[in-house]
């Protein structure tokens, strides 16, 4: 690649953001790209499945120890993916967002990323942009594109809408713009329709839908990504398609987020659709005599 591609992936906690990010990194590496994944979550678990469940020391741990051996911040994972965990403050002390700022600045100021020269750097970031630290990849334009992972759950979409407000706020001062929405854990047609409608209303784009799958669960229980643990599965091919879409994507959206009440009204408008779909499903079960 002639120019390094830097992206940030946001999402509400528990939405499958790190699962999606790690499978994306693994898929990109299989496509021949050199990838670095930087976990920006104080839980330090972004890269676990890239390293068969083995945790790694964090940037903040290294800073607190007073060590000058900054090369020990980068660890190799699946298929050569470079793994970094920013870490955070000691439990009960300090702000996790400040930890992310310190970690990213240390990596940048010491030229550590340049030394490894990856084709793609992916920042895996919590979806709450209220804290300035978590907004850093957007605010300072560290990432050229932002993606957000969401399900059709209201609180997940609420978090995405807040992220859109952050992108909009910094869009006029060199901040990162939106590359697209990744719909995750999609089990019903209505889930897809809701996310598509939200995307249309906020003038953004959905780059991929990832279905709900027990394959992902089984691979994670085994400490690996789906790309590594079930490479021939349909789910692995979905992640590969996501990787191809991200590489090809040149779009940069300035989203138009909902105001709080408008978002609530939009969500309420979908209740009747969900009730209708559930009723049809129940009628189908009953017509089959309750069988599966």
C-alpha positions as CSV (number, residue, x, y, z in Angstrom):
1,X,0.0,0.0,0.0
2,X,1.3,3.4,-0.9
3,X,-0.4,5.1,2.1
4,X,-1.0,3.6,5.5
5,X,-4.7,3.2,6.2
6,X,-5.7,4.1,9.8
7,X,-9.2,3.3,11.0
8,X,-11.0,3.4,14.3
9,X,-13.9,1.0,15.2
10,X,-16.3,2.2,17.9
11,X,-19.2,0.5,19.6
12,X,-21.1,0.1,22.8
13,X,-19.6,-2.2,25.3
14,X,-20.7,-5.8,24.8
15,X,-21.9,-5.3,21.2
16,X,-19.2,-7.4,19.7
17,X,-16.9,-4.6,18.7
18,X,-13.6,-6.3,19.7
19,X,-14.8,-9.6,18.1
20,X,-15.5,-7.8,14.9
21,X,-12.3,-5.9,15.0
22,X,-10.1,-8.9,15.7
23,X,-11.8,-10.9,12.9
24,X,-11.3,-8.0,10.6
25,X,-7.6,-7.8,11.4
26,X,-7.2,-11.5,10.9
27,X,-9.1,-11.4,7.6
28,X,-7.0,-8.4,6.4
29,X,-3.8,-10.3,7.2
30,X,-5.0,-13.3,5.2
31,X,-5.5,-10.9,2.3
32,X,-1.8,-10.0,2.5
33,X,-1.8,-6.8,4.5
34,X,0.4,-6.0,7.4
35,X,-2.0,-5.1,10.2
36,X,-1.6,-3.5,13.7
37,X,-4.5,-3.6,16.1
38,X,-4.4,-1.1,19.0
39,X,-6.8,-2.0,21.8
40,X,-8.1,1.3,23.4
41,X,-10.2,-0.3,26.0
42,X,-9.1,-0.4,29.7
43,X,-10.2,-4.0,29.9
44,X,-7.2,-4.9,27.8
45,X,-9.0,-7.7,25.9
46,X,-9.1,-6.4,22.4
47,X,-6.4,-8.7,21.0
48,X,-7.0,-11.8,23.1
49,X,-8.4,-14.0,20.3
50,X,-5.6,-12.9,18.0
51,X,-3.2,-14.4,20.6
52,X,-5.1,-17.6,21.6
53,X,-6.3,-16.0,24.8
54,X,-2.9,-14.9,26.0
55,X,-2.9,-11.4,27.6
56,X,-0.1,-8.9,26.9
57,X,1.4,-6.1,28.9
58,X,-0.2,-2.8,28.2
59,X,1.4,0.5,27.2
60,X,0.2,2.1,30.5
61,X,1.7,-0.8,32.5
62,X,5.0,-0.2,30.8
63,X,4.8,3.6,31.5
64,X,4.0,3.0,35.2
65,X,6.9,0.5,35.5
66,X,9.4,3.2,34.3
67,X,10.7,0.8,31.6
68,X,12.4,2.4,28.6
69,X,12.1,-0.7,26.5
70,X,9.3,0.5,24.3
71,X,9.8,-2.3,21.7
72,X,8.1,-4.7,24.2
73,X,4.8,-2.9,23.6
74,X,4.2,-4.8,20.3
75,X,3.3,-8.5,20.3
76,X,2.7,-10.8,17.4
77,X,-0.6,-12.5,16.9
78,X,-2.4,-14.6,14.3
79,X,-0.7,-14.5,10.9
80,X,1.7,-11.8,12.0
81,X,-0.9,-9.2,13.2
82,X,0.8,-6.7,15.5
83,X,-1.0,-6.5,18.8
84,X,-1.0,-3.5,21.2
85,X,-3.1,-2.9,24.3
86,X,-3.2,0.8,25.5
87,X,-4.5,-0.2,28.9
88,X,-5.7,2.3,31.5
89,X,-5.1,3.6,35.0
90,X,-5.0,1.3,38.0
91,X,-8.5,0.3,39.2
92,X,-10.2,3.1,41.0
93,X,-7.6,5.6,40.2
94,X,-7.6,8.1,37.3
95,X,-9.5,8.4,34.0
96,X,-9.4,5.6,31.4
97,X,-9.6,8.2,28.6
98,X,-6.5,9.9,29.9
99,X,-4.8,6.5,29.7
100,X,-5.7,6.2,26.0
101,X,-4.4,9.7,25.3
102,X,-1.0,8.9,27.0
103,X,-0.7,5.5,25.2
104,X,-1.4,6.8,21.7
105,X,0.9,9.8,22.2
106,X,3.7,7.5,23.4
107,X,3.3,5.3,20.4
108,X,3.2,8.2,18.0
109,X,5.9,10.4,19.6
110,X,8.4,7.6,19.7
111,X,7.8,6.5,16.2
112,X,6.9,2.9,17.3
113,X,4.1,2.4,14.7
114,X,6.4,3.8,12.0
115,X,9.1,1.3,13.0
116,X,6.8,-1.6,12.3
117,X,5.4,0.1,9.3
118,X,2.0,-1.7,9.0
119,X,-0.2,-1.2,6.0
120,X,-3.3,-0.8,8.2
121,X,-3.7,0.3,11.8
122,X,-7.0,-0.4,13.5
123,X,-7.9,1.3,16.8
124,X,-10.5,-0.6,18.8
125,X,-12.3,2.0,20.9
126,X,-15.2,2.1,23.4
127,X,-18.2,3.7,21.8
128,X,-18.7,6.4,24.6
129,X,-17.3,9.6,23.2
130,X,-18.3,11.7,26.2
131,X,-14.8,11.4,27.5
132,X,-12.1,13.2,25.4
133,X,-9.7,10.3,25.6
134,X,-12.0,7.9,23.8
135,X,-12.7,10.6,21.2
136,X,-9.0,11.2,20.5
137,X,-8.8,9.1,17.3
138,X,-11.6,11.2,15.9
139,X,-10.7,14.6,17.3
140,X,-7.1,14.6,16.2
141,X,-7.7,12.8,12.9
142,X,-5.5,9.9,13.9
143,X,-7.9,7.7,12.1
144,X,-8.9,8.6,8.5
145,X,-12.1,6.6,8.8
146,X,-14.4,5.6,11.6
147,X,-16.6,2.6,11.7
148,X,-19.2,1.8,14.3
149,X,-20.5,-1.6,15.3
150,X,-24.1,-1.9,16.3
151,X,-27.0,-4.3,16.7
152,X,-30.7,-3.3,16.5
153,X,-30.9,-2.8,20.2
154,X,-31.9,0.7,21.2
155,X,-29.0,1.4,23.5
156,X,-26.5,0.3,20.9
157,X,-28.1,2.6,18.4
158,X,-28.2,5.3,21.0
159,X,-24.4,5.0,21.5
160,X,-23.9,5.2,17.7
161,X,-26.0,8.3,17.5
162,X,-23.7,9.8,20.2
163,X,-20.7,8.8,18.2
164,X,-22.2,10.6,15.2
165,X,-22.5,13.8,17.3
166,X,-18.8,13.5,18.1
167,X,-17.8,13.0,14.5
168,X,-20.1,16.0,13.4
169,X,-18.5,18.2,16.2
170,X,-14.9,17.7,15.0
171,X,-15.7,17.3,11.2
172,X,-14.9,21.0,10.6
173,X,-11.5,20.9,12.3
174,X,-9.8,18.0,10.6
175,X,-11.5,15.2,12.6
176,X,-12.0,11.7,11.2
177,X,-15.2,11.1,9.2
178,X,-17.4,8.1,9.1
179,X,-16.6,5.1,6.9
180,X,-19.8,3.3,7.7
181,X,-21.9,1.2,10.0
182,X,-21.3,-2.5,10.7
183,X,-24.5,-4.3,11.7
184,X,-23.6,-7.1,14.1
185,X,-25.5,-10.0,15.5
186,X,-28.2,-9.8,12.9
187,X,-30.8,-12.5,13.4
188,X,-34.0,-11.2,11.8
189,X,-34.9,-9.3,8.8
190,X,-36.3,-6.5,11.0
191,X,-32.9,-6.1,12.6
192,X,-31.4,-5.3,9.2
193,X,-34.3,-3.1,8.2
194,X,-34.0,-1.0,11.4
195,X,-30.2,-0.4,10.9
196,X,-30.7,0.4,7.3
197,X,-33.5,2.9,8.2
198,X,-31.3,4.5,10.9
199,X,-28.5,4.8,8.4
200,X,-30.8,6.4,5.8
201,X,-32.2,8.9,8.4
202,X,-28.7,9.9,9.5
203,X,-27.4,10.1,5.9
204,X,-24.7,7.4,6.4
205,X,-24.1,4.0,5.0
206,X,-24.0,0.3,6.2
207,X,-20.8,-1.4,5.0
208,X,-21.7,-4.9,6.1
209,X,-24.1,-7.0,8.1
210,X,-22.7,-9.8,10.3
211,X,-25.2,-12.5,11.2
212,X,-25.5,-14.0,14.7
213,X,-23.6,-17.2,14.8
214,X,-22.7,-19.9,17.3
215,X,-19.5,-20.4,15.3
216,X,-18.2,-17.1,16.7
217,X,-19.1,-18.2,20.2
218,X,-17.4,-21.5,19.9
219,X,-14.2,-20.0,18.5
220,X,-14.0,-17.4,21.2
221,X,-14.4,-20.1,23.8
222,X,-11.4,-21.7,22.2
223,X,-9.5,-18.4,22.4
224,X,-9.3,-17.8,18.7
225,X,-10.9,-15.7,16.0
226,X,-13.4,-17.2,13.6
227,X,-10.9,-16.6,10.8
228,X,-8.4,-18.9,12.6
229,X,-10.8,-21.4,14.3
230,X,-13.3,-21.9,11.5
231,X,-11.7,-20.6,8.3
232,X,-14.0,-22.5,5.9
233,X,-17.2,-21.4,7.7
234,X,-19.8,-19.1,6.2
235,X,-19.2,-16.7,9.1
236,X,-15.5,-16.4,8.2
237,X,-16.4,-15.5,4.7
238,X,-18.6,-12.7,6.0
239,X,-15.6,-11.3,7.9
240,X,-13.5,-11.6,4.7
241,X,-16.1,-9.7,2.8
242,X,-16.1,-7.0,5.5
243,X,-12.3,-6.8,5.1
244,X,-12.6,-6.4,1.3
245,X,-15.3,-3.7,1.8
246,X,-13.1,-1.7,4.2
247,X,-10.1,-1.8,1.8
248,X,-12.2,-0.7,-1.1
249,X,-14.2,1.9,0.8
250,X,-13.3,5.5,0.0
251,X,-16.5,7.1,1.5
252,X,-16.3,9.7,4.2
253,X,-19.6,10.7,5.7
254,X,-20.5,13.6,8.0
255,X,-23.5,12.1,9.8
256,X,-26.6,13.9,10.7
257,X,-27.4,12.5,14.1
258,X,-30.9,12.5,15.7
259,X,-31.7,14.8,18.5
260,X,-32.6,12.9,21.7
261,X,-36.4,13.1,21.4
262,X,-36.3,12.4,17.7
263,X,-34.3,9.3,18.3
264,X,-36.8,8.1,20.9
265,X,-39.7,8.8,18.5
266,X,-37.9,6.9,15.7
267,X,-37.3,3.9,18.0
268,X,-41.0,3.9,19.0
269,X,-42.1,3.8,15.4
270,X,-40.5,0.4,15.0
271,X,-42.4,-1.3,17.8
272,X,-45.4,-2.2,15.5
273,X,-43.0,-3.8,12.9
274,X,-41.4,-5.9,15.6
275,X,-44.7,-7.0,17.0
276,X,-45.9,-8.0,13.5
277,X,-42.8,-10.0,12.8
278,X,-43.0,-11.8,16.1
279,X,-46.7,-12.6,15.5
280,X,-45.9,-14.1,12.1
281,X,-43.1,-16.2,13.6
282,X,-45.4,-17.5,16.4
283,X,-48.1,-18.4,13.8
284,X,-45.5,-20.3,11.8
285,X,-44.5,-22.3,14.9
286,X,-48.1,-23.1,15.7
287,X,-48.9,-24.2,12.2
288,X,-46.0,-26.7,12.5
289,X,-47.5,-28.1,15.6
290,X,-45.0,-26.4,17.8
291,X,-42.1,-28.2,16.1
292,X,-38.8,-26.7,15.2
